[in-house]
Amino acid sequence: MNARMRTLVAAALVVGIASGPAVAHAASPPGSVSSEWMAPSVSTPPNAAALEAAIAGLGPQHRDATAALVRVGGTAGRWQGSSGVADIRTGRDAVERGRFRAGSVTKTFTAAVVLQLAAEGRLDLDGPVRRHLPGTVPARYGAVTVRQLLNHTSGIPAAGGPGDSFEAQWEHRFDVTDPHEQIADAVAKEREFVPGTAQHYLNINYTVLGVLIEKVTGMRYEEAVGAQILKPLGLHGTSFPGRNGTRIHGPHNRGYQAIPQADGSRELRDVTEWNSSDRWAAGDIISTTADLERFTVALFGGRVVPKDRLEEMFTVPDVRDRVSGKPAVMTAGLSRLVLPDGTVAWGKTGGRHGYNTAIGATRDLSRTLVYSVNATDAKGQDMNRVALGIVMAAFTT
């Protein structure tokens, strides 16, 4: 892949596995043949040499990552690999079947449960959220719908927090956050835009959806996802830490954040233990590459969300992104990526300090990808270069 193509892919991936085409996409009605099915499918087996090169040399000395776990699958063939170290103190090899924080990949699970409830007639996607959660979204915001929460077009602003800098978040890494308090803080502010007229990717939308799931099911959010998805699919390596949890239980690779030092060197600070309750239904899931691959295949195959509701996950709203001004790219739990060679992929990325994760696939499942990269600047603005290399090697020939 040439330098120009690398730049194009990197730009497309900054907001998820995940940016979109030059125009917003609306999926065809259920049962019809959409343009997605006419897009080029991946017919060649995974490029093993390119994938090995993408994760070569990882460890404490590497600029961008200490470890990586990768699974590439689909009808065109399979490849699996790992690189790096599980712990920089011991130098122990990376745990290939290790668990990791999957960050915003959580949103795909949350969206799937909401769409299941809609398919069962327990939720109306076009109905106002306040119908189920009276008093949660103020009347001055307008009739914010469930669908607008799913595709980030609600206009609800972000809740407050300790700040965007790593050091500010580090100081509050063990804080326990209540989702209801987050919602109250957010809706106390003025709305960002009229619901349905723009897209702004914010965790608050999925925090509200988490509370909505609890109200409709009568279960804790974590229990609902377990009953609706984890148990039926046998995702035994996937879990939620709980409001007070800070650890990753089971075998895992430790996460690190690179801290620049005054002498030009860097400290790799261990960020493995962290309370993720401020992300909750938007980003606190813990999983494995095997589980996420199984989930992706089942989801795209219509075995998680009924196929008539699954189209919501492949429909980009016809609005513009509030920040960039470009056409929207996010859907209900996923987003769309068109690679420079024309390959269309759908997926979701997630970032927690020490961990970058992604799930992705072509709609026909001819190529799937799951990775966990122990990035040393996992919340940085630019996409991690190891992760970028993995995506390019997995989806291009």
N, C-alpha and C positions, 0 to 999 in steps of 0.2 A: 504494500500500500504506500502510495507516495505521500509527500508531506502535506499537500493540499487536502487530500482525502482524510488524512489523520486529523487535520485541523477542523474539517467539517464535522467529522464524527464526534470529536471532543466537544465542539460547540453544541451539538445536538444533545449530548448526554448530560450536560451540566445540571439540568433540572430533573433528571430521573433517567431510567433507561428509556429514555424519556425525553426527548423533545419531539416536535412533530413536524408535519409538512408545512409548506408555504401557505396552505389554506386549511381551515378547520375541516375536520372529517365527520360526517354523520354516517353511522352504519346503516346498511340496508335493513328493511323490515325482516322479521324472522321468517325463514323459509325461502327468502329470495337469494339470488346469487349476487354477492356484493363484489366491489372491485378488489377487496382484500384477497378474495380467493383467486383473483386473476393475477395478483402480484407474484413476482418470481419467488418460487420456493427453493429452499436449500436442498440440492440434490447430491452434493459431494460430501464425503465423510469429513469429520473434523480434521483440521490441519494439525496433527500432533506436534510437528516440529515447531510451528508458530506458537502453539499453546505452551509448550515447554519453555520456549524462549521468553514468553510473556511473564512467566513466574520464576525465571532463573535468578539465582543469587540473592534471594531474600534473606533477611536477618537483621541484626542490630546495626550492621554497617551499611545497609541499603538506605538510600535517601528517602524512599517513599513507603516501604512496608516491611514488616518483620515476618509475615507469613501470608499464605494464601491457600484456599481450598477451592477447587473448581470441578464442576461436573457439566459436561456438554453431552446432550443426548438428542433423541429424535429418530425419525425413520431413516435418516441418512447415515446413522452411525453414532458411536459413543466414544467419549474420552473422559478420563478422570485423572486428576493429579493434585499434588500438594507440594508446597515448598516452604522453606524458612524454619523458624524455631517456635516452639510452644512457650518458651520462657527464656528471656535473654540472660538470666542469671546462670542457668544451667546449660544452655545451648541445646537442650533436648529438641529433637526433631518435631516439627509441627504435627499435631494430632489430626490425621486425615478425616476422621469421623467426629471431630470435635464440635461442640456447641458454640454458639456465638450470638451476640446481640444483632438482630436483623433490622432494627430501627423502623423506618417507615414502610417496610414490607408488611408491617402490622396492618396498615390501612387496607391492603388487599383482603385480608381475613375479615376485617370489620365490614368492608363493603359487601363481601360475600354473604355474611350473616344477615345484613339489612335486606339484601335482594332476596334471600330465602324467605324472610318474613313477609316481604311484599308478594312473593309468589304464593304464599299461604293465605293471602288476604288479610294479614294482620297489620299491614302498613300500606298506606297509599303514598306512593312516591311523589305525587303532585299535591298531596295534602299538606297543610301548614304544620310545621313542627309543634307549634303550641297546642295543637289538637291532642297530642299525646303528652306533652310536657308543658302544661299551663304555667304561665309566668316565667318560663325560661327565656324566651325570645320576646322582647318588648314589642308592643303594637307599633311603635314608631319605626321599627325596622321594616314593616311590611310583612306580607305573608311568605316568610322564608319556608321553603318546602324541603322535604326529605331529599329529593333529587338534587337540589341546590347545595345541600351539605355534602352529598356524595361527590359532586363534580366541582366543588370549591367555587361556586358562584353565589354564595349566600350573602356576601357583603359584611359578615361578622368579622370584626378586627381581632387581632391576636391578643391573648391575655398577657399581662405583664410578667416579668421574670427578672432574674438577677443580672441580665445583660448578655450580649453576644460574645464577649471575649472569653477565651478559654479560662483565664485565671478567675474571672467572676463566676463562671459556672463551676469551676473546681472548688471554690470556697463553699458552694451550696450543694455539692454533689450528694450529700446524704439527707437533704431536705425531703420531707414527705409532703406531697401536693395533693389536695382534694379536687377532683374534677368539677364539682359543683361550684367551688370557690373560683376556679379558673373561668368558668362560664360567666359567673356573676361579674367578675372583673372585666371580662371582654365586652359584655353587652351594656355595661355602664358607660361605655364610650359611644361616640356617634358611629353609625354604620359607615363603611368605606364606600359603598355604592349601592344603587338600587338592586335588590336581589335579582339575579338572572341576567344582568347586563354586562358583567365582566367576570374574570376568573382571577382568584388570588389563592395560591396554594398555601394553606395555613393549617396547622394542627388542630386549631380550635373547632373546625368543622367536624373532625372525627372524634373529638372529645364529646361534643354534643351527641354524635351518633352512638358513642359508647353508653351514655346515660339513657338514650332512647332504647337501645337494646335491652338494658336492664329493666326499664319500665314495661316494655312490651312482653318480655319473656318471664319476668318475675325472678330472674336469676342474676347473679353477679356476671358482669361482662365476661370475665375469664371462664366462668362455668358455661356460659352460652356458647362461646367459641369452641370450648372443649366438646360439648355435646353435639354441636352442629357440624363441626369440621374435624377436629383433632381425633376424636374417638372413631368416627366412621371411616376415616382414611388411615387409621393406624399410625398417626404421627407421634410416635412415642418419645422422640427426641425434642419435641416442641413444647414449650411451656411459657408461662408468664411469671415474673418474679414476685408479683403481689406488691401492694402499696409500700410495704416496709422492706422488701427484699433488695439486697445490694449485690448478691453474688450470682455467678453462673454456676449452677450445680451440674455435676457430671464432668467428663473430660472436655477440656477446652484449651484454646490458645489464648494467652494473655494479651490484652490490648495495651498500646502505648501511645503517648502523645509526645512529639518532639518539641522540646522547649529550648529556644536559642539562648546561648550563654554569652556573657560579655566578651569572652576571649574568642568568639567565633565558633566554638564547638556547640554541641547540643546535648541536652539531657533527655533521655527517654523515660518519661514518667509513667509509671504503671497506673492505668485508668480502668482496670478490669472491674473493680468494685465500684458500683455507682447506683444510686437510686433513680429509677426511670419513671417514677409515678407522674412526673410532669408531662410525660409523653403518653402514657396509658394506652388507650384504644387507638392512638395515632402512631405509637412507636416503641412499645416496650417488649415485644415478643422475643423469645430466645428460641433458636432452632438449629437445624443441621442442613447441610447441602442435600442430603438424601431426602429428608422430609420436605424441603422446599421444592425439590424436583418433583416428588410425588404429588404435592399439592398443585403445582403448576400444570402438570399433565392432566390431572383430574378436573381442574378448573376449566381449562381450555376445552377439554373434552365434554363438558356439559354434565359432569358427575358431581359437582358441588352446587352450582346455581342452575336451575332449570333453563333450558336453552332460550326460551322467550325472554327471560329476564337477563340472561347473560349478555345480550346485546348492549345493555347499559354500560358494560365494562369495555366495550369497543366503540363507544360513541363519544366523540369530542364535541362539546357545546360550541355553537357558532357565535362565539364572543371573543374578545381580545384579553390578553393577560394584562392585569392592572399595572404590573411593574415594568415589563418590557414593551408593552404596546403591540406585541406580535400576536398572531392568532393563538387561541388557547390550545393546549396540548394534553391536559389531564382529563381523565374520564372518571368513572366511578371505580376507584381503586387501582387503576392502571394508567398508562399513558402510551403514546404512539411514537415510534421511531422509524424514520425512513432513512436507511443507509444510502450512501452515495451510489451504490450499485443497483439500487432499486428494491433491495430486500426490505420488507416491512416487518418490524418486530414490535411486540407489545410487552410491557413489563413494569416493574417498579423497583426503585433503588431505596436503600435506607442507610443512614449514617448515624452512628453513635460514637462517641469518643473511643478510638481504638479499633473501630470496626466499620468497614464499608461492605454492604451486601447488595446483591441484585438477583431478581428472578426475571426471566424473559423468554420469549418464544415467538416463532412465527405462528400465525393463526392456525395453520394446518399441522402444527407440531412436527414439522420436518426438521426443525432445529430448536432445541431448548438450551438454556444456560442458567446455571446458578453459581454464584461465587460468594465467598467471604474473603475479603482482603483486610488484614490487620494493618490498616493505614496509619501512618504516623502523624497525619493531619486530616483525620477522617471528616471533620466538619469544615474543612477549607472551602473556599469559593470555587476553586478549580477542581475538575475531576481528577481523582488519583490516577497517576500515570500507569500503574500496574493494572488497575481495573480497566482503564481504557485499552490497554494492550490485550487484555483477556477478551473484551467485547469484540475488538477488531479481528482477533484470531478466531473467535468462535463463529462470527456471522459473515465473514468475508472469505473469498477464495483467491 
